[in-house]
Amino acid sequence: MDRGLAGLRGICGQLTELAADLDGPAEVIICYEPEVIAEECLRSIVDVAAAPAKWPCPVLLYKVPSTANYYEKKNIGARHAQNQVLIFFDTDLLPDPGWLEGMLTPFQRWEVSVLMGATYLDSVRPYDMAVALFWIFKPARAAAPLHPTISLLSNNLAMRRPLFIRFPFPDRDLYRGQCTELGIQLLNAGLTLYEQTGARARHPPPPGKKFIKRALLAGQNEHFYHALERKTSFATNWAQLRTDYRNVAKRIRERSVVLKPNASARTLAWILGSSYYVIKALGYFRARMKAQLHRSLARAEG
């Protein structure tokens, strides 16, 4: 809760700084599950985030079903939005100074329709540093000119609203993966994805139980997309694990130049990285076994 409050404070402050320069009034949309947090409690947090002043724009709260997944919540929020540029920002992120300006300014160029901010991991504690050395987010980088990218991450993303209404996050019963699929759809449609390294936001490393859960579900998601291509053999899983291991070693080596960890942090990063991708491979294997069981039951019933 404290991190969510801090993130809202950062957004409120940056909106206040830019209010006079915006092309029309902004709006903040928060999608929430009433089973998780009561509206009165959430409204109180929103008010505290702006204290002692007020928000410079409306803050709209929308209830979403408890069955809505991560991406469905984003799709719901986008459908309620009125402005022409949408910014998706997760509540566990903390925006760096200048983040909002960095996300909005590129849209003054007509050719920019999809923009990724730069999400990076906390690296203060030993565990934080170890995860930052191997996990999916790159270290914080200095601001650089806008440049094309082939990857799409949904936690720090801006898109023109008409484009997003045409290309929402795919409706899949998955934990993650839809952002990668959306990125492929946009690239196949001939669009350029841009990255703004100056629009930085800080992400926490996953705590212990979530670390394991995310790895298992990453394997499950990978199996889903491989199944669409009919490539779900044990050999495929093994080859992917070997690729993941090579990527862990490469990330630790390259990121050590920037993050400057000590030997203990590098060792811990290798242990955690290796463990993460072994668990991911187990998630893949479990999903494969489950799919084979379902096929066997279906044949037996038929």
C-alpha positions in Angstrom: 0.0 0.0 0.0 2.8 2.4 0.9 4.4 1.8 -2.6 1.1 2.4 -4.3 0.6 5.7 -2.4 4.2 6.8 -3.3 3.5 6.1 -6.9 0.3 8.1 -6.9 2.1 11.0 -5.2 4.7 10.9 -8.0 2.0 10.9 -10.7 0.0 13.7 -9.0 3.1 15.9 -8.7 4.2 15.4 -12.3 0.6 16.1 -13.6 0.6 19.3 -11.5 3.9 20.4 -13.0 2.7 19.8 -16.6 -0.9 20.9 -16.2 -0.5 24.2 -18.0 1.4 22.5 -21.0 -1.1 19.7 -21.6 -3.3 19.7 -24.7 -6.6 19.6 -22.7 -7.4 18.2 -19.3 -5.9 14.9 -18.2 -7.7 12.1 -16.4 -6.5 9.4 -14.1 -8.3 6.1 -14.3 -7.8 3.5 -11.6 -9.3 0.0 -12.1 -9.8 -2.0 -8.9 -11.4 -5.0 -7.4 -13.9 -4.2 -4.6 -13.1 -7.6 -3.1 -9.5 -6.5 -2.7 -9.9 -2.9 -1.6 -13.1 -0.9 -0.7 -13.9 2.2 -2.8 -13.9 4.4 0.3 -10.4 3.2 1.2 -9.1 3.7 -2.3 -10.6 7.2 -2.5 -8.9 8.1 0.8 -5.5 6.9 -0.6 -6.1 9.0 -3.7 -6.8 12.1 -1.6 -3.8 11.5 0.6 -1.6 11.2 -2.4 -2.4 14.8 -3.4 -2.4 16.3 0.1 -2.2 19.1 1.0 -3.3 20.2 -2.4 -5.7 18.5 -4.8 -5.4 16.5 -8.0 -5.1 18.8 -11.1 -7.5 16.5 -13.0 -10.3 14.1 -12.4 -9.4 10.7 -10.8 -12.0 8.1 -11.8 -12.4 4.8 -10.1 -13.8 1.8 -11.9 -14.8 -1.5 -10.4 -13.7 -4.6 -12.3 -14.8 -8.2 -11.8 -12.6 -10.3 -9.6 -12.3 -12.7 -12.6 -10.6 -10.0 -14.7 -7.0 -10.7 -15.3 -4.1 -8.2 -15.5 -4.6 -7.3 -19.1 -8.4 -7.3 -19.0 -8.2 -4.5 -16.4 -6.1 -2.5 -18.7 -8.6 -3.0 -21.6 -11.4 -2.0 -19.3 -9.7 1.2 -18.3 -8.9 2.1 -21.9 -12.5 1.8 -22.9 -13.5 4.3 -20.2 -10.8 6.8 -21.2 -11.6 9.9 -23.2 -8.2 11.4 -24.1 -6.3 10.6 -27.3 -3.1 9.2 -25.6 -3.3 6.4 -23.1 -0.6 5.7 -20.5 -0.6 2.4 -18.7 1.2 2.5 -15.4 1.2 -0.3 -12.8 0.6 0.6 -9.1 3.9 -1.1 -8.0 6.0 1.3 -10.0 7.6 4.5 -8.8 8.0 7.2 -11.5 11.4 8.9 -11.7 11.4 12.7 -12.1 10.5 13.7 -15.6 8.8 10.3 -16.3 5.4 11.8 -17.4 7.0 14.4 -19.7 9.1 11.7 -21.2 6.1 9.6 -22.0 4.0 12.5 -23.5 6.5 14.6 -25.5 7.2 12.0 -28.2 3.5 12.1 -29.2 4.0 15.5 -30.7 5.6 13.6 -33.6 2.9 12.2 -35.9 4.8 8.9 -36.5 4.8 7.9 -32.8 1.9 5.8 -31.9 3.4 3.2 -29.4 5.9 4.2 -26.8 7.6 2.2 -24.0 9.0 3.8 -21.0 12.1 2.4 -19.3 11.2 0.1 -16.3 14.1 -0.9 -14.1 14.5 -2.8 -10.9 15.3 -1.6 -7.4 18.9 -2.6 -6.7 19.5 -1.4 -3.1 19.4 -4.6 -1.1 21.5 -7.7 -1.9 18.4 -9.6 -3.2 17.3 -6.6 -5.2 20.7 -6.4 -6.9 20.9 -10.1 -7.6 17.4 -10.1 -9.3 18.3 -6.9 -11.2 21.3 -8.6 -12.7 19.4 -11.4 -14.5 15.6 -10.6 -14.6 13.6 -9.2 -17.5 14.1 -5.5 -16.9 17.2 -3.7 -18.0 19.2 -1.4 -15.6 18.3 2.3 -15.5 19.9 4.1 -18.4 20.7 7.7 -19.1 18.2 9.5 -21.4 18.9 8.9 -25.0 17.2 9.8 -28.3 13.9 8.1 -29.0 14.7 4.8 -30.8 12.7 1.8 -32.2 12.4 -1.4 -30.2 10.9 -4.9 -30.9 9.7 -5.6 -27.4 6.6 -4.4 -25.6 6.1 -4.2 -21.9 2.7 -3.3 -20.5 3.5 -1.8 -17.1 5.0 1.4 -18.5 3.4 1.9 -21.9 1.7 4.7 -23.9 -0.4 4.3 -27.0 -2.7 6.5 -29.1 -6.2 5.6 -28.0 -7.7 4.9 -31.5 -4.9 2.5 -32.1 -5.3 0.7 -28.8 -9.1 0.4 -29.3 -8.3 -1.4 -32.6 -5.4 -3.4 -31.0 -6.3 -4.1 -27.3 -4.4 -6.7 -25.2 -5.4 -10.1 -26.6 -8.0 -12.0 -24.7 -6.1 -15.0 -23.4 -6.5 -17.0 -20.2 -2.9 -16.4 -19.2 -1.0 -14.8 -16.4 1.4 -12.9 -18.8 2.4 -13.0 -22.4 -0.3 -10.9 -24.0 2.0 -7.9 -24.1 4.5 -9.8 -26.3 1.7 -11.0 -28.5 0.3 -7.4 -28.9 3.8 -6.2 -29.8 4.0 -8.8 -32.5 0.6 -7.8 -33.8 1.6 -4.2 -34.0 4.9 -4.9 -35.7 3.1 -7.2 -38.2 0.7 -4.3 -38.9 3.6 -2.2 -40.0 3.8 0.0 -36.9 7.0 1.1 -35.2 7.4 0.5 -31.4 9.5 3.2 -29.7 11.4 3.2 -26.4 12.0 6.3 -24.3 14.9 5.5 -22.0 14.4 8.9 -20.2 10.9 7.9 -19.0 12.2 5.8 -16.1 10.1 4.0 -13.5 11.3 1.7 -10.7 9.9 -1.8 -10.2 10.3 -4.0 -7.0 11.8 -7.5 -7.4 9.3 -10.3 -6.9 9.2 -11.5 -3.3 9.9 -15.2 -2.5 6.5 -16.8 -3.2 5.7 -14.6 -6.2 9.2 -15.4 -7.5 8.3 -19.0 -7.7 4.7 -18.4 -9.0 5.9 -16.0 -11.7 8.5 -18.6 -12.9 5.9 -21.4 -13.0 3.4 -19.3 -14.9 6.1 -18.1 -17.3 6.6 -21.7 -18.3 2.9 -22.3 -18.6 2.5 -19.2 -20.8 5.4 -20.3 -23.0 3.8 -23.8 -23.4 0.6 -22.1 -24.5 2.2 -20.2 -27.3 4.4 -23.1 -28.4 1.2 -25.3 -28.5 -0.3 -22.8 -31.0 2.7 -23.7 -33.2 2.6 -27.4 -32.3 6.1 -27.3 -30.8 5.7 -28.6 -27.3 8.1 -31.5 -27.1 10.5 -32.2 -24.3 13.3 -31.3 -26.7 11.8 -27.8 -27.2 11.6 -27.3 -23.4 15.2 -28.4 -22.9 16.4 -26.2 -25.7 14.6 -23.2 -24.2 16.1 -23.9 -20.8 19.6 -23.9 -22.3 18.8 -20.6 -24.0 17.6 -19.2 -20.8 20.7 -20.2 -19.0 22.9 -18.6 -21.6 20.8 -15.4 -21.3 21.2 -15.4 -17.6 25.0 -15.5 -17.9 25.0 -12.9 -20.6 22.8 -10.5 -18.6 24.9 -10.9 -15.4 28.0 -10.2 -17.4 26.7 -7.1 -19.3 24.7 -5.6 -16.4 27.6 -5.9 -14.0 29.3 -3.2 -16.0 26.5 -0.8 -15.1 25.3 -2.0 -11.7 28.8 -2.8 -10.4 27.8 -5.6 -8.0 30.2 -7.4 -5.7 31.1 -11.0 -6.1 28.5 -12.2 -3.6 25.7 -10.4 -5.6 26.9 -12.0 -8.9 26.9 -15.4 -7.3 23.5 -14.9 -5.8 22.2 -13.7 -9.2 23.5 -16.9 -10.9 21.8 -19.0 -8.2 18.5 -17.2 -8.4 18.6 -16.9 -12.2 19.3 -20.6 -12.7 16.6 -21.5 -10.2 14.0 -19.2 -11.8 14.5 -20.8 -15.2 14.5 -24.3 -13.9 11.2 -23.5 -12.2 10.0 -22.0 -15.5 10.9 -25.3 -17.3 9.0 -27.2 -14.7 5.9 -25.0 -15.3 6.3 -25.7 -19.0 6.5 -29.5 -18.3 3.5 -29.4 -16.0 1.4 -27.6 -18.6 2.5 -30.1 -21.2 1.5 -33.1 -19.0 -1.8 -31.4 -18.2 -2.5 -30.9 -22.0 -1.7 -34.5 -22.7 -3.9 -35.7 -19.9 -6.8 -33.6 -21.3 -6.3 -35.1 -24.8 -6.2 -38.6 -23.4 -9.4 -38.1 -21.5 -11.1 -36.6 -24.5 -10.1 -39.6 -26.7 -11.4 -41.9 -23.9 -14.7 -40.1 -23.8 -15.0 -40.1 -27.6 
